[in-house]
Amino acid sequence: MLKNEKGFTLIEMLIVLMVISVLLILIVPNLLNRGENVQEKGCKALVAVVQAQVDQYTIEKSEKPRSLQDLVTHNYINKEQRKCGNGKVLTLSGGNVTAGGS
């Protein structure tokens, strides 16, 4: 008496596992790169915000701030806004804000 059992063979299971592995290999690195892109975009946005505060300080005080500490002292920015989330430190030179190394 032959039984007609239905199920997956070992080969079919291995093929499915291989397909899943290939998909993971393609997807995971892209997810990691997006985290770096988010940090970079966040830093650019912070530079733009701090630059806007430098411009406002210049308009209101009729002089450019000497350093970012001037902006902190006069409550234009807070201490945390002198550094990006990715570790880059903001610097002020000639009225322009840039993000440099950590």
N, C-alpha and C positions, 0 to 999 in steps of 0.2 A: 504494500500500500504506500503510494507516494504522497507526501504532504506538499502542498503548494504554499510554502511559507514565503511571505513577502517581507523584504527588509533591505537594508543597504549592505553592500559588500564592503570588504576592507578597502579595496581600490577606490570605490566611490567616496568613502569617508576621507581617505588620504587626499583625493583631488579637491574635495570641499575645504579641507584644512589648508591646502596649498593656496587656493584662491583667496581665502581669508588672510593668510599670511602676506601675500602679495599686496592686497589692499591696505593692510596695516603699514607695510613698508612704504607705500606711496603716501599715505595720509598723515602719519605721525610727524615726519619732518616738516611738512607744510604747517601744521599746527604750532610747532615750536617757532618757526620763522615769523608767524603772525604776532606772537608775543613780543618779539624784538621790534617789529614794525609799530606796534601799539606804543611801546615805550618811546620810540623815536618821535612819533607824532605827538605824543603827550608833552615831550620836552620842547618841541617846536611851538606848541600852543602856549606853554608856560613862558617861553621867551617873548612871544607876542604880547601876552598879558603884562609882563613886567615892563616891556618896552612902552606899552600904553601908559603905565604908571609913571615911567620916567618922563614921558611927554607931558602928562598932567602936572607933575611936580614942576617941570620947567615953565609951564604956563602960569601956574599959581604963584610960584616963588620968584619968577623972572630970572632964574639961574638954573643951570644944570646941576643935578646931584653929583657930588664928588665920588660917591660909592653907593653900592646897594644898601649899605648900612644907613645912609641918610634916608632912604625910602622906608626902611624898617623903623627908624627913630620917629619919623613923622607919620607913621601908620598908613603908608601907601601900599606896602606889602608886609607879609609876616616873615619870620625867620625861615620857615620851611620853604618859602618860595625862592630862596636863593640857590636851591639845588633841585635838579630834576630827579624823578623817580628812578631813572637808570644810573644815577650816580654822578652825572655831569654837573659841574658847578657853573653857575651863571656868573659872568663878569660884565662890568660896565666900563666902557672906554670911549671917551669922546661923545657921550650921550647915546651910544649904541650898546645894546645888550646882546651877548653871545653866550653859547653853551660850550664850555671847554671840557677838558679831561676831569677825571674825578680827583 
